[in-house]
Amino acid sequence: MKRIFIEPLDVLMFRSSRPFTARETHLATSGPILPSIFAGALTTKILLNFCANRKLNPNNLQRTQKEGLEVFKDKIIELTQKNEGLMKVLELVGHPVISKDRKFKIKGVFFTKKNEYEEFFKLPNDIVYVNDKEKQKLQPKENLVEELSSDFEGQLMLSSQSIRLDMKDQLVDFKNLLKYLRGDLPTTLEDKPYKIERRTGIKLSSERTTEEGYLYVAEFFRLIEDWGFVAWCESHEEFLSDEGIIKLGGEGRGAYYSRIKEKLIDSSSIVQAINKEKRFKLYLATPAIFNDGWKISEDKVKNLLKNDEIELISALPGKPIYIGGYDVALNRQKPLRRGVDAGAVYYFKFNGVLGKDISFPIMVSDFDAELGFGSAFLGRW
């Protein structure tokens, strides 16, 4: 797995899906940290480097607000015919006129500690705390639905004890994630390595003077010292330098990126155990967007694992998140979709065996999987 380390040089802004206009709303709230933000920053860097080397104006690759879509398409096609190599770069970054299936693909973005580069993942939803102290793993409870006269088609999740359970918003490192996937409880957990800062701002006019009544407050992320992000990707070294500066998140705050050692993930022992037990759970390491809301596509899972006899038994999707964004090339908002956050766990049973050569992660999102959505791991119950 190719990896890129990303270290913010300042606070970062990750906007929420809620619309914000100064004066109408006084608080610009923060949203989830989405892999698409990092995918956009890296592909923008690739495109800007190419344009700088070929002395092309990158603004010509973006549709203006008044420009018709067909006119814009014709302009992009003409530019690719005049500029050698532009077509290849636009295919790489997934320019919507040329190709929706980008070749530079992100497999996930995770927190990491500088110089250690061990990934940290959101705590799975089936790991809970008993009375705020002892960790416990939830399990599907068979036949409980019939006893409760519920319309739910799957199996409900239940603790082994009838006591208060709490879900913690914590992180688990890669070694403990593997331990969890093998069927054990993770032992070491980390609190989130960032703080939310609120900063006051005011709208500026075209003359760069302040406008009365447009005072607002915006939320920013500040990472704790020696923390950063690591992006898993299918890298193309000829287009992205080994290190450099990118603009990341809202307001284009600076971040330093560098290539780091590749990561090898051996999934064979976990898959062998799953094939013996005829059941597995699927853990979402990054947010995902499914056609059926919280419900993962069984057909997609069957196709990825090369087995037509897989059945969804139960799920812990957690609280939904809303995922939007901005299409820079077409210069318009992306549709807002309801998504499932990282940490979600889905339980399956199957007949036969899973396909050979299954490698982690598998990408299960129905939308924007090439942007890092739906990065998932299989594990034992």
Buried (B, 14 or more C-beta within 10 A) or exposed (E): BBBBBBBBEBBBBBBBBEEBEBEEEEEBBBBBBBBBBBBBBBBBBBBBBBBEEEEBEEEEBBBEEEEEEEEBBEBBEEBBEEBEEBBBBBBBBBBBBBBEEBBBBBBBBBBBBEEEBBBBBBBBBBBBBBEEEEBBBBBBBEEBBEEEEEEEEBBBBBBEEEEEBEBEEBBBBBEBBBBBBEBEEBEEBBEBBBEEEEEEBEBEEEEEEEEEEBBBEBBBBBBEEEBBBBBBBEBBEEBBEEEEEBBBBBBEBEBBBBBBEEBEEEBEEBBEBBBEEBBBBBBBBBBBBBEEEBBBBBEBBBEBBBBEEBBBBBBBBBEBBEBBBEBBBBEEEBEEBEBBBBBBBBBBBBEEBBEEEBEBBBBBBBBBBBBBBBBBBBBBB
